[in-house]
Amino acid sequence: MTKLNLRDYSGTSEGKMKRRKRAPETAAVHGAADLEKKNAPVSAPIYQTSTFEVTDNDEQQRVTGTDRYYTRWGNPTVTLAEQTLAEIEGTEGARVFASGMGAITSTVLALLKTGDHIVAQRDIYGGVTKFFSQWLPKLGIETTFVDTTNYALHERAIRPNTRLLYVESPSNPTLRVIDFAKIAALAKKHGLITMIDSTFGTPINQHPAEYGFDLVMHSGTKYLSGHADLTCGVICGRQEFMQQLWETRTTLGNCMDPHAAWLLIRGLKTLAVRVQRQNENAQRVADLLERRAKVRRVYYPFLKSHPEYAIARQQMTGGGGMVTFEVEGTGEDARRVSEAMRLFTLATSLGSVESLVSIPVLTSHAMISAEQRKGMGVTEQMIRLSVGVENAEELIADLDQALESVAAHHSVTTGL
Ligand SMILES: Cc1ncc(COP(=O)(O)O)c(C=O)c1O
């Protein structure tokens, strides 16, 4: 059984945590709904509107800047989603965006200016590598990419103009795990803003804000919504940052649609049970793959063979639902294995209830150069699994038949 996220919710670290009243599992179900209110709908209403009527122009001026002015500024359903997310993540506030990339790009544009510098770990989502290495230089913002877990290199890369320390843990797709305490201490020492992409970790398995991270980001498209039916991005953090993000989002127009916000609120209610089941299924899948001869290497934070196993066990309550492995053979073999799967659906993305399989060089890391992929250790033989909530035995049987069918293909074509 996966450990439940039992910890002290008094919120002590660094004075940056909001005091928790409820555990994340409870907050996810009850959200920001007012429990005192009688005869209220149990399910949050969708304010599917772009604008709000006012009685006169004095009121018009009063509502400007609230969530009852114009939906690009804010919307009550969107506010409910944000309040729920902030409570789950244990931060003062949260902002939602139209996508995970929208959340990242808006945050960087909100907080950095021409001449600023970013230190980022090397193993991160390809879309972010592209934004940092191809887009930000046009605005005069440079990034130094450093070996993900070599913290001396992180420190050496810091310059007088460095503003942001950007990390992702566990990373996509190699599932590297960074040491939260070390990164938070480094940022504190040099007065940097820390931002973590915690998408793979989920707010059920880890809470970087407890270690002092300033900004915790999620592609809400994945585990938070959990049903592959919307795109959204989330940033959780202190109120001072949330205000800047709100202003930037309003200007860039990167807002979330109220209907998508409602789907997100509904998805969040089952976040804890989904993630606990995905943790269990993924662990079984990872254990199985490690025993298979046709598999060269398995990447999963809660496998003893994982290079950061000790730190993963310390700062995570579950290993997560993502498992990456490399097949013995060629990139063509990896493609064949992924296409031979029946229960794992061949599709990019992750974190939903159904199990998905994808080839990182063709999907999550297709948009960056072969050289950048090589630096991250992303190979053609690599297959990424997003393990869902199905029956674990059936998932394992599907993987076995896919690996065997490719082995059989080899013996037919080579005559062995
Ligand atoms: C780790 C990670 N971060 C960010 C993103 C971007 O999120 P979105 O697709 O919602 O824009 C992704 C997308 O796959 C991701 O895997």
The ligand as a Tripos MOL2 file, in Angstrom:
@<TRIPOS>MOLECULE
LIG
   16    16     1     0     0
SMALL
NO_CHARGES

@<TRIPOS>ATOM
      1 C1          6.7200   18.1010  -16.9890 C.3       1 LIG1
      2 C2          5.9030   18.9580  -17.8980 C.ar      1 LIG1
      3 N1          5.8540   20.2740  -17.6720 N.ar      1 LIG1
      4 C3          5.1250   21.1050  -18.4540 C.ar      1 LIG1
      5 C4          4.4170   20.6270  -19.5250 C.ar      1 LIG1
      6 C5          3.6120   21.5700  -20.3830 C.3       1 LIG1
      7 O1          2.2700   21.4660  -20.0150 O.3       1 LIG1
      8 P1          1.0630   21.7490  -21.0460 P.3       1 LIG1
      9 O2          1.1180   20.6850  -22.0820 O.co2     1 LIG1
     10 O3         -0.1510   21.6940  -20.1760 O.co2     1 LIG1
     11 O4          1.2910   23.0770  -21.6410 O.co2     1 LIG1
     12 C6          4.4390   19.2510  -19.8060 C.ar      1 LIG1
     13 C7          3.6890   18.7170  -20.9590 C.2       1 LIG1
     14 O5          3.8160   17.5710  -21.3150 O.2       1 LIG1
     15 C8          5.1960   18.3970  -18.9690 C.ar      1 LIG1
     16 O6          5.2590   17.0820  -19.1760 O.3       1 LIG1
@<TRIPOS>BOND
     1     1     2 1
     2     2     3 ar
     3     2    15 ar
     4     3     4 ar
     5     4     5 ar
     6     5     6 1
     7     5    12 ar
     8     6     7 1
     9     7     8 1
    10     8     9 2
    11     8    10 1
    12     8    11 1
    13    12    13 1
    14    12    15 ar
    15    13    14 2
    16    15    16 1
@<TRIPOS>SUBSTRUCTURE
     1 LIG1         1 GROUP 0 **** ****
